[in-house]
C-alpha cells in the first residue's frame, strides 16, 4: 500500500510548504466565490432588463 502519510511527513519537514498550500487554497476559495457572485449579479441584471 505504500506510505499513505507522505503528505503529513512533508508538512512536518517543511512547514512553510503547508503555509503556501494554505494560502493558495484560501486564494482559490476567495476568487471562486467572487467569480460566482459576479456571474450571478451579471445574470440577474440581464434577466431584469425592462422590455422595450
C-alpha positions in Angstrom: 0.0 0.0 0.0 2.9 2.3 0.5 3.4 5.3 2.8 -0.1 6.9 2.9 1.2 9.6 5.3 3.7 11.2 2.8 1.8 14.5 2.9 2.0 14.8 6.6 5.6 13.8 6.6 6.3 16.6 4.1 4.5 19.1 6.2 6.5 18.1 9.3 9.7 18.5 7.4 8.8 21.7 5.6 6.1 23.8 7.5 6.5 26.7 5.0 5.2 24.4 2.3 2.0 23.9 4.3 1.7 27.6 4.7 2.0 28.1 0.9 -0.6 25.4 0.2 -3.0 27.1 2.7 -2.5 30.5 1.1 -3.2 29.0 -2.4 -6.3 27.2 -1.1 -7.6 30.4 0.5 -6.9 32.4 -2.7 -8.8 29.8 -4.8 -11.8 29.8 -2.5 -11.9 33.6 -2.3 -11.6 34.1 -6.0 -14.1 31.4 -6.9 -16.6 33.0 -4.5 -16.1 36.4 -6.1 -16.4 34.9 -9.6 -19.7 33.2 -8.7 -21.1 36.4 -7.2 -20.0 38.4 -10.2 -21.6 36.0 -12.7 -24.8 35.7 -10.7 -25.2 39.5 -10.5 -24.5 39.9 -14.2 -27.1 37.2 -15.0 -29.6 39.0 -12.7 -29.0 42.3 -14.5 -29.6 40.7 -17.8 -32.8 39.0 -16.7 -34.2 42.1 -15.1 -33.9 44.4 -18.1 -37.3 46.0 -18.9 -38.9 45.1 -22.2 -38.9 48.0 -24.7 
